[in-house]
Amino acid sequence: MAIYSLPLAEAFALAFLSVGFALLPGRTRIFKTPYPFRWIPVVWLVLLFVSNIKFQKRDPLSAASGTLSGENAIELTAYLLVALVVVGVWYHLRLKKTAVSEWPVIAWPLFAVASASWSIIPLFTFVRAAQLVVVGSFAALCLRLAGRNAGLRSTIVQDTLRAFVFVTAVMSLWGLLDRSAWQSNRFVWPTGAHPIAVGIVVGAALLLVVVGGRPLTRLPLSVHSLLVMFFALILVLGQNRSILISTSVGLLASPWLTEGRRKYAARLFVFPTLLYGAFVIALFAGQRITEYLMRGESARSLETLTGRTDLWSSALGQLSSPGQWLHGFGYGSPRVILFSLFAWAGQAHNALIELLLGLGVIGAGVALVSIAKVGYRALSVKHASDRLMGAAEGAVFIHLAIAGVVEASLVQPGFSFVLLTLLFLSVSPPHSVAPTRSTRKLSASVSRSSERVGRKDRGVASQGAFE
């Protein structure tokens, strides 16, 4: 297996890059975002990756106390620059509200900012929540720009996802060549991100390449196929059981997302065929698969999801009063609450429990409704002009949602939250600029005039009939 052949994996990765650049046509235009909007996918790309720069491991209490590391400084500087860009563009263009509701990406982040007023770590809460607001505001800015420019939204999303796939491939190649940061023989990037965080990124890239297909990557068939195998290899080397499950479920759902609602063949035969293939693999390689999934851990460790169930019960036990259940301890507070109970826990390792502990039932409810709204649109695939692209986005949402069961990154500044916000931008219904107050008044006036003219005509007609 590839996991036992790292030199072979490195050779494979080098061959992949060499063949890819050799076969890529020189005049191929990979990115389609028109001028002067080409900076937008770059900003999305920075937001997707900047939080994964973690060269040094730190005590979770250090950042909570307001102490900045070099990586924190880079991340916050990037977010500050994005915030300035949003404010500058918004002010310069006087962008009007569109007919699309923007609350799913801005409502609960604003509540998180407000939670700084009662947080046990107010400065940390304000800064982290402000990062969420920056991402949501940038998505709202893109929506309003798209209201002025037909087709801009789809090109921004596709160019961002295409660039994301390429950067993930380069980072993963770097991780294969430089294994100094690997943790217990588990693949990570040299930037120091946790194996689960890297697995979520690579899993999303694999789903986009497999389900989105060549229309997304714009690569020759041979290079595209190598890219699929390369991401699959990286995912296996990461040995992340939960991420393997989330990615597999996304892949299993993709045939139904693509054709299942229109063609009975996909609904009736694809799933049984895939399940039969999984059964055959388990039959002949069950022992090796079991050893791989166990990672040398005990059955007790698997039963508790490597201690997560104990962590979750302890986390919920901290909510001891109605007020705490209602509004929580402040966004980001699990970092200090749980670390004193579990030395390995700088978060709740579950998106819902992270929200409950930080924002209570109110904040968690608003956030879950927002995520559900994005998920409903992503899984319906009705929004997409390209059904393959819509299915890829639906599969990625499934992947992120399942990963949120064992990881809180879906509701924290970083890759998962940014990608979820980008999905919101993509799946929002087609729209135009919302009518202004003067436009609505004019429309109402015209409507009333038309009604009066209609009544007068009907009166004249009835009078003529009696004459």
N, C-alpha and C positions, 0 to 999 in steps of 0.2 A: 504493500500500500504506500501511497505518496507520503504519508505521515512518517514513515520510516526511511524515506529516501530524500533527505534535504538537499544534498548536492544535485540530485536529479531535478528537484523542484527549482533550484536556482538556474540550472541550464535551461529548463523549460521556460522560465520567466524571461531570460535573456533572448531566447529564440523567439518568443512571442513579440517582444518589442522590436527586434530586428526585422522580422517578417512584416510586422504591422507597418513600420515606417517605410519599408521597401515597396510594399504594395499600395500604399496610400497615394492616389493620383495627386499630382502636384497642383492641379487647378480645382480640386474638390473644395467646395465651400462648406465647411463644417457648421458654421454658425450663421444664423439667418436674421438675428435681431437688427433692425435697420438703424442707421444713424438718425438722430443723436441719442439713441437709447441703449447703445452697446455696453454702457457702464453698468446697467442694471443686473444682468446675469453675473457680472464680476462681483458685485456687492453680495448677491445671494450666495455665491460660492465662498466668499470670505466668511459670511455668517455660518455657513454649514461646517466649516473646518476649524475656525479660529479657536473654538473652545476645546478642541482635541489636542492642543499643544500643552502637554504636561510632562516636561522633561524631569521635574523633580517631584518626589512624593512628599507631601506635607501633612502635618497634623490638621485634621478638619477644623480644629478650634482656631488655628492661626488666621485663616481668612475671615472667620466669623468675628474675630476680635479687631478686624480692620487692617491687619498686616498684609501688604501686597507682595507677591513674588514677581519675578520677571515675566512669567507666563500670564499672571493676572493683569499686569500692566499692559501687555500686548493686547489681550482680549478686551479690556475696558477701553483702551484707546481706539480699537477697531469699532466698537459699538458707539463710542462718542462721535467718531467721524461719520458713521452712518446716520446718527441722529442729526448732526449738522447738515448733512446732505438732504435729509428728509425735510427739515425745516426750511432750508434754502430753496429747494425746488418748489415746495408747497407755496411759499411766500411769493416767489418770482412768477409762477404760472397762475396763481389765484385759482387753484383747482376746486371745482365744484363737486358736491356730493353726487355719487351715482345712485342708480336705482337699486343697487345691491347692498344689502345690509352688511356692515362691517363689524358688528358687535362680536361675532364668534372669535375674532383674533384680538380684540381690544378690551372686552368687558372684564374677564377674569384677571388679566394682567393688571388692569387699573385697580381692581379690588386687592390684588397682591401688594400694589404700591401703598394703598390705604392701610394695609395691615401693619405697615411700619410704625403706625401710631400706637399700637398695642403689643408690638413684637418684643420678645425677650432679647433680640439682637437687632435693634432698629436700623443701624447703618447697613449691615449686611443685607437685611430684608429689602431696604429701599434700593440698593444698588442692583441686586439680582432681579427684583421685580421690574426695575427700570429697563433692564436688558430685554425682558419679555415685551414691554411696551414699545421699545425701539423696533423689534422684529414685526410686531403687529402693525405699527404705524407705517413701516416700509411696505408691507403688503397692501395696506389701504392706499398708499401713494401709487403703487403699481396699478391697482384697480381703477383709480381715477385717471391715470394716464391712459390706460386701456380704453376708458370711456371716450377718449378723444381720438384714438387711433385704432381703427379696425384691424384685427388680427395681431395686435401687439402682444396681447396676453399669452397666446399660445406659443409665439416665437420665444418670448422670455422664458417661459416654463421649459420648453423643449431644449433651448440652448443651455439653460442652467443644469438640467438633468444630464445632458450630454457631457458638459464639462465636468460635472460631478463624477460621472463614470470614469472619465479619463484620469482625473486627479486621484481617484481611489485606486485605479490600476497602478499609477506611478508610486503612490504611497505604499501599496502592498508589495510592489517589487522591491522598494527600498527596505521594507521589513524582512523580506526573504534574504537579501544580501547582507543586512546588518542585524544579526540576531542577539545583540548585546542586551536588548530590552525585553527579550522573551521571558515569560513568567511560568516557571515549572514546565518548560517545553511547550508552552502554548504561544501561538503566534500573536504578536502585537506589533504596532508600528514603533519605530525608534523615537517618535515624539512622546512616548510614555503613556499613551491612553490605555485604559483598562481593556483586557481582552473582550469583555462583553460589549463595551462601547465600540471597539473596532469591529466586532462581529455584526452589530446592528448596521453599521455603515456598509460593510461588505455584503451583507444579506440584501440590503436595499439595492445596491448596485447590481447584484446578480439577478434580482427580480426584474429590474428595468431592462437589462440586456436580454434576458430570456423571453419575457413577455412583451416588452416594447419592440424587440426585434431590430432588424437592420434599419428601419425607418428612423429609429432613435439614434443609433450610433453612427449611421452613414459610413460604415466600414465595409470592405469586401467580405464575402461570405467566409473565407478561410480565417481572416483576422477576427471576425465576429465570433466564430466558433471557438477559436483559441481563447478569446476573452471570457467566454462562458466557462470553459474548463479551468481557466486561471482563477476566477473568482470562486468556483466550487472548491478548488484545491485550498485556497486561503481559508475558506469557511471551515473545511475539515481540520486544517492545522490549528485553528483557533480553539477547537474542542469545547465549544459553547453549546451545551445541550439545549438550553432554552431557545437560543438563536437558530439552531438547526431546526427545531420544531416550528418556530414562527416563519422561517423562510420556506419550509416544506409546505405548511398550510397555505401560504400565499401562492406557491406554485400549484398546489392542488386546486385552489379556487380559480386560478386564471382561465382554465378552459370554460368554466361556467360563466365567468365574467365576460369572456370574449364572445361565446356563441350559445351558451346554455339556455338563454331565454328565447332563442330563435330556432335552434336546431335540437331536436330530441336526441340525435346521435351523441352530441356532446354530453347531454344530461344523463343518458342511460348507459353509455359505453365507456366514456373516458375515465370516470371515477373507478368503476370495477376493474378496468384494465390496469390503472395505476396501483390500486390496492393489491391486485394479483402480483404485479411486479415486485412490490415491496415485500409480499409474503415469500416469494421465491428467493429474494435476496436474504431475508432473515433466515430462511431454511438452510441455505448453504453457507452463510457467513455469520450466523447468529452468535457464535462464540466470540469472534473477533469484534463484532459490533458491541457486544455486551462489555468486553474489556475496554473498548474505546470509550463507551458512555460512562462506565464506572470511574475511570480516571484514578483507580487505586483507592477510592473512597469506600466507606462502609455503607451498609444498607440503611443505617440510621441517618447518615448524611443525606442520602437520596430522599428518604421519607420526609425530612424537614426542609428539603430544597436547599441543602447546604446551610442550614440554620435560619433560613428566611422565615419559616413559620413561627419560630420562637421570637424572632425580631418583631414580626407583625403583631403578635399577641401582646408583647411588651409595649409596643408603640401605642396601640389602642388603649392600653391600661393607663397611659399618661393623661388621657382625657377624662378627668375626674369630676368635672362640674358642667352644668348646662351651658355656661358661657364659653368654656373651652370647646365643647362640642359644637357650639354655634359658630364661633369665629376663629378657633384655633389659637396657636401661640405666635402666629406671625409667619409669613412666607419664609421658607428656608430654615426654620427653627429645628427641624429634625436633625440637622447637622450637629447641634450641641446637645439636644435632648437624648438622642440615641447613642452618641459616642460614649457617653458616660456609662451606658449599660452594655454596649457591645463595641469593643475596641476596633472592630473591622468595619463598623457601619457609620459612614458619613452621610447616609441618606436612608430612607425607609425601604429601598429596594422594591417598591411597588408604587405606581403612580397615584392610585386612589388613596392609599394610606398616607403618602407624602402630602397630598392635598388636605386630607382630613386633619392631620396633625398641624399643618401650617395655616390653613384657611378655614377649617371647620366645615360644617355641613353647607353653609352658604356658598363659600368659595368653591368647594368641591362640586356642588350641584351645578353652579354656573359653568365651571370648566368642563364637566362631563357632558352637559347639554351642547356646549360649543364643539367638543370633539365628536359627539354623536352626529351633529349637523354636517360636519365635514365628512364623516364616514358614510352617512347616508348618500350624500352626493357622489362620493368616490365609488361606492359599491353599485350605484344605479347605472353607471356608465352612460347615462343619457346625455351628459354634458359634453361628451367628447365627440369632436368631428372625426377623429381617428379612433376607431373602436379598440385597436391594439394598445394605443397610448392610454385610453381610459381604463382598460383592463390592467395595465401595468401599474397605474396609480392606485387602483383598487387593491391589487395584490400588495403594494407597498404599505397601504394603510393597514391591512390585516397584519402584516409583519410588525409594524410599529405598535399596534394595539396589543398584540400578544407579548411582545417584548416588554411592554409596560407593566405586565404582571410581575416580572422579576426585576425590573429596573425602573427608576423614577425619572429617567432622562426625558420622557415624553412631556413632562410638565416643568422642566428646568431649562435654563438657557443653554443651548447647544444643538447638536445635530438633529436629534429627533424632533424637538419642538420647531426648529426652523423648517425642517422638511414637511412637517404637518402643516405649518403655515403656508408653505409653498403649494401644497396640495389644495388648501383652501382657495388660494389665488387661481389655481387651475380649474377647479370644479365649480367655481361660482357661475351662476347662470349668465348667459349673454346679456349685456346691459348697455345703456347709454347714460348720458348725464341726466340726473334727476331734474324735473322741471322746477324752475324757480318760482317764488311767490307771485311775481308779476305775470309769469307765463300761466300759472294756474288761474289767476284772476281773469286774464284775457280769455282763456279757454272757457271759464264759467260764464263770462259775459256773452261770448259767441253762442254758447249752448242755450242761454236764456233767450237771446234774440231769435234763434232758430225755432225755439218752442213757440214764441209769440207769433212769428210769421206762419208757423204751421197751424196754430189755432185760428188765425185770421183767414187763412185759405180754406180751412174746413168750414168756417162760418159762412163764407161767401158761397161755397159749393152747396151747402144745405139750403141757403136762401134761394139759390137758383133752382134747386130741385122743387121747392114749393111753388115758385112762380110758374 
